[in-house]
Amino acid sequence: MFSDDAASQSGIYSKPGELANTMNVQESESLEDIDSEFAEILDSADRILEDKKTLCRKFGDLSQERASQLSESIPSQSIETASFLRNESKTWDLISSLFNRQTDNDDNVALQEHLRVLRWLQDTAPKLQPTTYDKKEWKRSGVSSFEQRSRKINASMKTQTMMEIDDDGPQRQKRRLQPQGSDSNRQITKSLFNFVRRGQIKEAIKMCELCDEPWQSAGLYGYLEHNQGMTDGDGVLRVKSLSSLEATARNLWRTSCSQIAKDSNADLYERATYAALCGDVENTLPACSTWEDTVWAYYNALVENLLHDIMVSGSGSTNDIPPEEIIFSSAQRKDNNADRPTRCFHYCQAMIITNRLDELVDALHNALVLKKTANELLIITDNNLRHHLLRFVTLLILYLSSISAYTPTAESDAIICEYIKCHSQSDNGLKAQIVALYCSKLSSAEKQAHTYSTYLQHFDGDRGERELLIEVGQHHQLDVHRILWNLYQKEAPTKLKQYSPSTTTRHIKSEPVDPSVVRQIRSIEWLTFDERLHPEAIIQSNAMIRCFLADGNISAAQTVFAYLPSSIISSILNEQTDDKRDLNHIVAEMKLDDVLIETCGLFSLWSNLHTKRPTETDSLEGLRAYQEWASQFEQLSFTLISKLQHLLRSRWCLNDNPGQMIPNAVLRQMYIPELVLNLHQVLFETQELLPGNLEKSLGISDMVASDELGINLDFVRAHRMGELVHRIQQSSIKMLQLQQQS
């Protein structure tokens, strides 16, 4: 069995250990191994009680790392997989932010929740390209020479471009910049907006200073100044109310920002920047081109307005922000050109942000398990992406359940089972460690055992490999007793469940066992891996043997013994158990069954050897051949006679047991007459080699007539008394002939 330390050190997930080596499993270094890497992180966290926030970070880091390893020069499927992993990494960051922070039970709870979403959107925004700011390059251009000549030619001409180049010129004159100046201004305002979009206010101010545009940063300085009343230390948000003077100053700053945001002559990004600063979502949205930008615009407004309400009591500035459902519905319209993984994750992120986890799991259950198309955002037709989505959702369910943020349901269990099924169908060899780990996460011991036993069903490895798979389940604290019993029930011969005496064949045969029957017989092997099931292994083996004997299938009955170690029988008889008396009776019967099977095999050998009797000749070679045959035939006959007599006098299956599915009478009427007739044949045919055997063949009639052995009744039930009478008559005639000759 694996110990906890051994499990972590041997790399049983990312690089399969003993189990994989035994089965010659070649694990790939490709993306498919990500399942093993996630499983190893999950299992390690369970064993060392790792901080849940750290677990989230590891999930996110692994997703990002694996995404970065995929080159966009390879096929489109890998590009989509890389996109999936990048989105997954962002989602783990979101989960960590929302579910792993301390929250005070005060009026700031809503603000804290919105602020976490806002900061997640800021932190996960695409990084800005590094830029070297050049004052000359960014400086706004003056009046062109063309404009100067125009004024000389026609002093009355009304120019459409600005005639003065001070910073407030465009607003005061309500005229546009020249094209060159407009482009430069657009570069500046767009960069400012991008900094604000990422929450990088100080970096935006620095850019304004480097570009010799200090007036552009006036609103930004105001943002820093008027938000000093908010602190966020140790994951706890604290906001203090402003004094009357401070509140007046903040209102004035917000009004100024709002006026610039609503100025139709101002640049698009300039308006959006000031709108974002003062929480004006309407004028922020025109600069937002993606789902993330749109959600950011709303949550930025929510945070700013809630913050203003707390600082400036009773301002009521959040009334114009729509409900979260409308926010994400609006954002979804920006996803028309997004790839499938991105659209899917945006839906998941929206449900996580709005804490609609039950609804999310139900939707994923419909899409991934029931394969319903109710939500087109979750439709994943590519098997590779579907596999990854199942993995992510499984980890999401397990993580949220571990921090009591989600209560497992039948739907969540079904999703985990569907993910486990992916590994059952994998062509990369058995992944028992992964399967056992996720089975252990199901909500009940019964489901765990059922799922793991389904995974192991029909496994054709040798006994050692099977035992190792059970040890893997035991390592993950699965109910091995229940698993083994489930496996036996799944694989046991159906004849044991539906046998009817009326279908019993009267023909005893010895032929190769069909492989499908062998697999059914091997089910008994599962019961031998748990000491608590050893008594059941003996009981079920006996029932299986009786069933095959009733079918006349001697080879199948013999195969049962091959999968029941003799040590188990010995250990059971030495233990004190409540049903030991019954077990003693069953073991005694099985030992005689073994003799019966052996005797049937010996009789086949004897019959075959009997037909190969060489012709006696006067030559030395012929004499030697006959003597060798006679010696072998005599020894085999002696052994066979001994076993037949022992079996017939042993009272095998003589006393009926009401608990047996197959009545003893059925077995006796099928085998006892056959054994008696075989004994007569051996004695009769060996009368020359073994003197006295002819007289013994006549004595069989006394054995049959004995009421103690009950053989006569077996002949009557089998309707074979006539055959016995004929055989005894044959011996009598032979005896008379010999007497006459002598």
N, C-alpha and C positions, 0 to 999 in steps of 0.2 A: 504494500500500500504506500502511496506517496505521502510523505510528511509535508507540512506546510513549507518548511524551508527548502526541502528538496524540490517541491513543485515550482518555487520561484526561481531557484538557481538552475534548474535543468532546462529552462526555456520550453516548457511543455506546450506553450501556445504558439510562439513565433517560430520556434525550431523544434518540432516534435521529438520527444525523447524515446524512451524504451518502447512504447507502443508502436511508434512510427518505424523504429528500426526493425522491430519484429516483423512488421508487415511490409517492409521494403517500400514505405511511402516516401516519395521524393517531393518535398515541399518546395514550391517555387519561391523565388525572391521577388516575384511580381506583385502587382497591386492586390491580387487575390488574398495575399497573406495579411491584409489589413484586418480581416476578421479576427485572426489570431492575436494581432497586436492589441486590438481593443479589448479582447477577452482577457488578455494577460493584465492589462491595466485594471479592469474591473475586478478580477479575482484578487489581485494584489491589494487593492483598496479594501476589500472585504476582510482580508486576513490581518492587515495591520491597522484597521480602523482609521483609514486615511481621511483627512479633512475633505469634505465634499466639494469645497471650492477648488481645492487642488485637483480633485478628480475631473471636474469640469475643464480646468485649464489643460490637463493632460489630453483629454479627448480633443479639445480644440487645437492644441499644438500638433497632435498626430495627424489630424485632418489636413491642416495647413502644410505640414511637412510632406505628406504624401501627394498633395495637389501640386506642390512645387516641383516634384520629381517627374511630373508628366510634361513632356515637351509638346507644344502646340503644333509641332510639325508632324505628329503622328495622327492616325485616323480620327475622324470626327467623334467616334465613340469615346475615345480617351479624352478628347477635349471636353465632352459633356461630363465625363467622370471627374475631371479636374475641377470643372465648374461646380459640380455637386459637392466635392470635398471643401472647396473654398466657402461655399454657402453654409455647409455644415459647421465649419470652424466658427463662422460668425454667429451661428445659432447657439453654439455652446457658450460663446462669450455672453450672449444675451441671457441665457439661462443662469449662468453664474452671477451675472449682475442683478437679476430680478429675484432669485431665490436664495442667495447666500449672503444677504446683508441684514444687519440689525435694523429694525424699524421701531421707532417709538410710538406708543399709543397716544398720539396727540393729533392736533389739527394739521400737522405737516405731513401726514401719511401720504395723501394724494400727491403732494408736491414731490416727495421723495421718490415715489413710484414713477412719476412722469420724468423726473430728473435722471433716473437710471436709464430709462429708454432713450432719452435725449443724448446722454453721454455715450451710450452704446452706438447710436447712429453717428455721433461725431468721431468716435474712436475707430470705427470700422469703415469710414469713408475712404475711398481710394487716396493714396498718398499723393500730395502735390509734387510735381516735378521741380527739382531744385533750380532756382533762378537767381542769376546775378543781376541786381538792379543797377542800371546806369542812369544817372540823372539826365544826361543829354538825350538818351533814348526815350525816357519816359516823360520828359518835359513837354508840356502842351505847346503846339506850334502857334506862331503869331499870324498877323494878317499877311496874306500872300501878295506878291507884286501884281498879280492879275487884278486883285481887288483894288489895289491902289490906283492902277491905270483906269479902272472903271469909274472911280470917283472923280478923276480929273475930266474924263470925257463927258460925263453926265452927272453933275453934282446932285441932280434930283433923283437919281436912281436909288431905289430902296433895296439895300442888300439884304440877303437872307441869312448871311453868316455873321457872327459876332464881330464888332468893330473894336472891342477892347478886350484885353487878355487878362484882366484880373480874375481872381478865383471865383467871384460871384457873378462874373459876366454872363454866362449862359442863363442863370436864373433871373437876373435883373433885366436883361435885354430881351429875354424870351426868344433867343435866337440860337441856332445850332452852331457847333464848332465846324471848322473846315474839315474835310474828309480825313486829312492826316491827323489833325488834332482829335477828331472824334474816335479814330482807331486807337490812338494812344490812351485816350480817356477810358475807352472800353476795356483796354487791357488792365488798367489800374483798378477800375471798379469791379471787374470780374475777379481779379485776384483777391481784392478785399472781401468780396462775397464768399469766395472759396475758403478763405481763412475763417470767416465768421461761421460758415457751414460746418467747419471742423472744430469750432470752439476755440480757435487759436487767436484770441483777441490781441494778445501782446505781440504776436508775430505780425499781425496786420498793421499795428501801430509802427512797428519797426520798418516795415516796407514803406509806409508813407514817409517816414523820415529819410530813408535812403533815396527815395524818389523826389525829395524836396517838395513834398505835397503835405505839409503838416496840417493844413486845414481839413484834409480828408479824414484825419483821425480824431476830430473833435468829438463826434458821436461815440467813438470807441472809448475814448478817455472817460466820457460820461458813463458808459456802461460799467466800466471798472469802478468808478467812483461811487455810483449809486447802488451797487450790489455788494458793498462791503459789509452790509448788515447780515449777509448769509455766510455761514461757515459750514464746512462738511468734513469734520474730523472724525476719525475712527468709524467711518461708515454711518455716522448719525448726523442728520441735517438739523441745523439750528438757525432760525431766522428771528431777528429782533425787529420790533416795531420802530418806525422812525419818529423822530420828534416832529413837531409842526413845521419847523424851518426846513428840516431834511426832507419831509414829505413834499413841501412846496417846490424845493429844488428838483426832486425826482419827477414830479408832475411836469415841470417846465421842460426838463430834458426829454421826457417821453413825448410831449407835445411837439417839440422841435423835430424829433426823429419822425414823428407821424406826418408832419407837414411835408418833409422832404420825400417820404415814401409815397405820398399822394400827388406829388408834382408830376404832371404828365410830360413836362419838358425835360425832366431829369432822365439820366440813363437808366435802362432796365435794371442792371445789376446794382447801381447806386440806390435806386428805390428799394430793391429787395434787401440790400444790406441794412438800411435804416429801418425797414419794416421788420426785419428779423430782430433788431435790437430792441424795438418797442413792442414786439408781440403782435404785429399786424400781419396775420396770416394771408389775408387777401392779396396784399401787394408783395408778399414773399413768394407765393406759388408760381408766378410767371417765370421766375428764374430757375425753377425746379424741373429737371428733365427726367428723373428716375423715380422709382418706387421709394427708395431710401430718402431722396431729397424731399419728396412730398410728405412722407411721414415725419421727417425732421422738421419741416416747416410748421406742421400742426403741433408737434410736441414742444418745439421751441416756444411757440405762442402760448401753449398751456402753462409751461414753466414760468415764462416771464409774467403772464397775467396773474397766475396764482401767487407768485412771489410778490407782485405789486399789491395784490389784495391783502396779503399778510403784513407787508411793510406799511402800506397806506390803508389802514383799516376801512373796510366797507366800500372800496372803489368799484366793486362789481365788474371787473374788466374781463372776466372769463365767460360772460354770457353768450358771446358771439361764436365761441368755439363749438363745432358740431360734435355729436357723440362719436365714440371710437369706431363704431361700425361704419359710419359714413366716411370717417377719415381713411380707413383702409379700403373702402370701396373706391374712393377717389384715387388713392395711390395705385390700386390695381390697374387702372386705365393706362398707367405709364408703362405697363409690362408687355405691351403688344409685341415688341421686338426682342423680349428677353427669351433665353433658352428655357427648356423644360425644367431643369433642376432649379433654376432661379425662381420661376413662377411657383413651383411647388414649395420651396422654402419660404417664399414671401407669405404664402398662405399659413404655413406652420408658425412663422414668426408672429403674424398678426394674432393668431389664436393664443399663442403663449403670452404675448403682451397684454391681451385683454383677459387673460386667465380663464379661457374657455377650454380647459384641458380635456374634460369629458367629451365635449363636442368634437375636439380635434381627434381624440382616440377613436371615437365612433366613425368619423369620416375616413380615417386611415384604415380602420377595420373593413369598411365597405369597399374601399379601393383595393386593398392589398390581399384580403382574405376572401371576401365574397365576390371581388372583382366587379363591383357595381360602378357605374359611371355617373353617379349623382353629382360628383364634384369634378369638373374637367381639369381643375388645377392639379389634382392628384393622379391623373391618368398617366401612368408610366408603362409604356409598352416594351421598352428595352429591358431585357432580363438582367443585364448588368446593373443598370440604375435601380431596378426594382429590388435587387438583392441589397444594394447599399441603403436604399430607403428603409427596407425592413430592419437592417442592422441599426440604423440611426434611431428609428422609432422604438425598437426594443430597448436600446440603451436609454433613451429618453424616459420611457415608462419606468424602467428600473431605477433610474436616478431620482426621478420625482417621487417615486414610492418610498425610496430610502430616506428622503427628507420630509416625509409625510405631507408632501404637497399634492399628492394624487393617491387615490384609493384604487387598487387593482380591481378590475371587473372581468367578466367572462370575455369581453371583447379584447381587453389587453392581453389576457392569457392566450387567446387565439392568435394574436399578432406574434407573440413570442414563439408559439408553436409553429407558425408559418415560417418564421426565420430559422428555427431548428430544422424544419423540413428541407430547407435549402442545403444544409450540410448533409442531410441524409441522402440527397440526390447528387452530391458532389462527385466529380470524377477524380478528385485529388486525393483519394484515399479516405479512410475513416478519420473523423475529427472528433473523437470521443471526448477529449478534454473540453472543447468548446460546447458540445452538445450537453454534456453533464453539467457544466457551469450554468448554462441558461435554463436547463431543466430545474435546477435547484432554485431558480428565481420564480418559478410558477407559484401561484397563490395557495396551493394545497399539496400535501404529500401524495394524495391520490393522483392528482394531475401530473406531478413530477414523475411518479413511478410509471404511470401509463405512457407518458411521452418518451421516457428513456427506454422502456421495454419495446415500444414501437420502433424506435431507432435501431435497437439491437436485433430485432426480429429477422430471421433468415440469415444471420451472419454465419458464414461457413468456415470461419477460421478454426484452427485446432483448439484443443482444450486449454492450453496455456494462454492463447490469445483471448479466448472467451473469458477466462478467469481474470485476466488483466483489465478487460473492459469493465467487469464488475467492480474491481478495485478502484477504477477511475470514478465510478459512480459513488462508491463508498467514501472516496476522498472528498467529494463535494456534498457529503452528508445526505445522500439520497437514501430512501428506504429500500435497501437491497433485498430484504425479505419479500417485500411486495413486488419489486421489480422481477425477481426470479420466478415468483409464482405467476405473475402476469405473462412472462415469457413462455412458461410451460403451457399455460392455458391457450395462448395464441398459436403455439406450434404443435401441440399434442395431436395424435391421430384422431381424426373425426370419428372413427369407428368406436372410440371409447365413449363418445357422447350419444351415439345413435344405434348401438348394437342391438340386434334383435335375434333371439335364439332361432327363430324360424328361418333366418337367412344363413345358418351355419352350413358350411360345405362338409360333405362326408369324405372328401378326397384329401389325403395327406400328401403334401408335395414338398420337395426340397429343391428350390431354384434360386437364382440370384435375386436379391432384394432390389426393387426399383429405387433409384436415387431419391425420388420424392418421399418414399416411405422411410428411407434412412434419415432424411432431414426431420421427419416427424418423430422418429425414434430418438434422435439426438436431443429432443426437447427435455428428456429426462436428465440430461447432463446439467442443465441450468439448476436443477434442484440439489445438485451435489456440491454447490459452491457456498452453501450456508448450512451450518450444523443444525440450525433450527428446522431446516427442511429435510434433513436426512430421513426421518421416519416417513415423511410424505413421499420421498424418493423411492423408498422400498415399497410402500403401498401402491404407488402409481406404476412402478415397474412391474409388480405382480399383476396388476390389472391389465397392463399392456401385453404381458406375456400370455395371459389367459385369452385375451382377445385374439392374438395371432394364432395361438394353438387352436382356438375354435374355428379359425379360418383355414386351418391345416397348413399355415405358413410357418414351417419349422425354421427356415433361415431367418425370417424376421424376428421370431422369438429369440433365436440365438443372438441376434444383433443387439437386442435389449441388454443382455448381460455384458456386452462389450462396453457399454456406456455407463455401467453402474460399478464403480470400484468396489472390490471385495472388502476393502478396509472399512467402508461405510457400514456394511452388514456387521462386521466384527465390533465396531465401535457402538453400534446401536444395541447389540445384545449385552454389552458390558455396562450400559448406562441404565440408571433407574428412571423409568418413565411410567406414566399412568397407563399407557396402552401397551406395555411391554408384553403382556400375555398374548394380545392379538398379533403383535409384531413377531413373537416367537413362532406362532402358528404360520404366519405368512412366510417367514424365513425358511421354516421347515418345508413348506410347500414349494418355495422357489428352488431349494436345493434338489428336491425330487424332479422339478421341472427341468433343471439343468441335466440331471441324469437321463430324463426322457429324451431331451434334445440330443444328448451325446449318443444315446442308444440308437436313435433313429439314424444318426450319421454313421455309426458303426455298422448298422444293418445294411446301409447302402454300400459301404466298402466291402462288407462280407459278400453281398450279392454279386458285386462286380468281380471280386476275386474268384468267386465260385464259378463264374462263367469262363474264367481264364485257366481252368485246370488243364495242364499239359497232358498230352497222350503218353502213356507209359510205353517205353521201348527198352530193348536190351542193350542199347548203346550207352556208353559211359556218360555222354553228354545229355542224353535223354533222361537217364536215371538221376543225374545231378539236378536237372531242371525240375523234375517231379518232386524230389526231396525238398528242394528249396521252397517250392510252392506249398507242399504239404505242411512243412514246418510253420510257414507264415499263416496258412489257412487254419491250422490247428490252434495256434496261439490266439488268433483273432476270434475264432469260434468259442474258445474257452472264455475269453473276456466278455464276449457278447452274451453268452449264456448266463454268466454270473450276474451281469447287470440286468438282464431281462428278468431273471428270477427274483433279484433284489427289488426291482421296481414293482413287480406284480404282487409281492408279498408285503409291500410297504404301506398298503392302504392309501395310496395316493388319491387324493380328492374323494375319499370314500364318504367322509362325513360332510353333509351339505351345510353350507354357510349362507344364511339368508341375506347377508349383506353383500354377497358377490353379485356383480352384474351378470356374469355368465354362470349358470348353475353347474355344480360339479358333475351332475349326471350327464350333462351335454358333453363334457370333456371325457368322462370315463367311457361312455358308449362309443365315442369316436376313436379312442386310443387303446383301451384295455383289450378289446377283441383283436385289434391289429397286433398288439404286442404278444398276445397268447399265440396267435397263428404264426408270428415270426419266430417265437421260441420253438414251436413245433417244427417249423421248417428247418431251423438250424440243427436241432437235435436229430431230426430224421436224416438230413443230408450228411451228417458227420458220423453216422453209425459205424462206418468202417474205420475212420481215423480214431474215434474216441469210443471204445467199447462201453456198452452200457447206455449209450444215448438213445438207442431205440426203445429200451425199457422206460427211460425217462420221458420219451415222447408220449408213451401210453399213459404215464402217470399224470399227464396234464389234465386228464379228465377228472382226477380227484381234486386238483387245485381249483378247477372251475366249479365243481360241485360243492365246495366248501362255502357254507353260509357266512363264515367269518370274513372272508375276502370279498364276497359280494360280486364275484366275477360272472356268475351265471346270469344275474339280472342285467348286467351290462350287455351280454350277448343277446338276451331277449330283446332289450330296448333297441339294439342296433340291428336286429333281424339277421344275425349272422350265426345262429346256432347250427344251422345246416352245414356251414363251412367247417365248423369245428367237428361235427359228427363225421363228415367226410374224411377229415385229416386223421381222426382217431381210428377210423375204419382202415385207412391206408396203413397206419402203423401196425394194426392187428393182423392184417393180411401178410405184411412183411414178416412179422414175428412167426406166423404159422408156417410161412415158406421156409424160414431158417430152421425151424424145428423139424420140419419134414426132411430137409437136406441133411441135418445132423443125425 
